[in-house]
Amino acid sequence: MKTITLQVSGMTCGHCEKAVTNALMAIEGVENVEVDLKTGNVKINAQENVSEQVLKEAVEEQGYDVK
């Protein structure tokens, strides 16, 4: 298990949080997602084989920028 933190900009409300969480949880191997709207940090607990690039692309597909 590993923890990856992404810095996401553009999230402003509960709907944003839900969109990002659902997109990440749909990826095989992702166990848990915690979104902090105030800081823009998204903490993801995932299995070792989950690529950070795949996580970034899932968030970007929802219309948010990953720094």
C-alpha positions as CSV (number, residue, x, y, z in Angstrom):
1,M,0.0,0.0,0.0
2,K,1.2,3.5,-0.8
3,T,-0.1,7.0,-0.3
4,I,0.0,9.6,-3.1
5,T,-0.9,13.2,-2.5
6,L,-2.0,15.2,-5.6
7,Q,-2.3,19.0,-5.5
8,V,-5.6,19.8,-7.4
9,S,-6.8,23.2,-8.4
10,G,-10.3,24.2,-9.3
11,M,-12.2,22.3,-6.6
12,T,-14.6,24.6,-4.8
13,C,-17.6,22.6,-3.5
14,G,-19.0,19.2,-2.4
15,H,-19.8,18.4,-6.0
16,C,-16.2,18.9,-7.0
17,E,-15.1,16.7,-4.1
18,K,-17.5,14.0,-5.1
19,A,-16.5,14.1,-8.8
20,V,-12.8,13.7,-8.0
21,T,-13.4,11.0,-5.3
22,N,-15.6,9.0,-7.6
23,A,-13.2,9.2,-10.5
24,L,-10.3,8.0,-8.4
25,M,-12.3,5.3,-6.6
26,A,-13.2,3.9,-10.0
27,I,-9.5,3.0,-10.6
28,E,-8.7,-0.6,-9.7
29,G,-6.3,-0.7,-6.7
30,V,-7.4,2.6,-5.2
31,E,-8.5,1.9,-1.6
32,N,-9.3,5.3,-0.1
33,V,-9.5,9.0,-1.2
34,E,-9.5,12.0,1.1
35,V,-10.2,15.5,-0.5
36,D,-9.3,18.7,1.4
37,L,-11.1,21.5,-0.5
38,K,-9.4,24.2,1.5
39,T,-5.8,23.2,0.5
40,G,-6.6,21.3,-2.7
41,N,-4.8,18.3,-1.5
42,V,-6.1,14.9,-2.5
43,K,-4.7,12.0,-0.5
44,I,-5.0,8.6,-2.2
45,N,-4.3,5.2,-0.6
46,A,-3.6,2.7,-3.3
47,Q,-1.9,-0.6,-4.1
48,E,1.7,-0.4,-5.2
49,N,0.9,-1.1,-8.9
50,V,-1.3,2.0,-9.3
51,S,0.4,4.6,-11.4
52,E,0.4,8.3,-10.3
53,Q,0.0,9.2,-14.0
54,V,-3.3,7.2,-14.1
55,L,-4.5,9.0,-11.0
56,K,-3.6,12.5,-12.5
57,E,-5.4,11.7,-15.8
58,A,-8.6,10.6,-13.9
59,V,-8.7,13.9,-12.1
60,E,-7.9,15.9,-15.2
61,E,-10.7,14.1,-17.1
62,Q,-13.1,15.6,-14.5
63,G,-11.9,19.1,-15.5
64,Y,-9.5,19.9,-12.7
65,D,-5.8,20.8,-12.9
66,V,-3.2,18.7,-11.2
67,K,0.0,20.6,-10.2
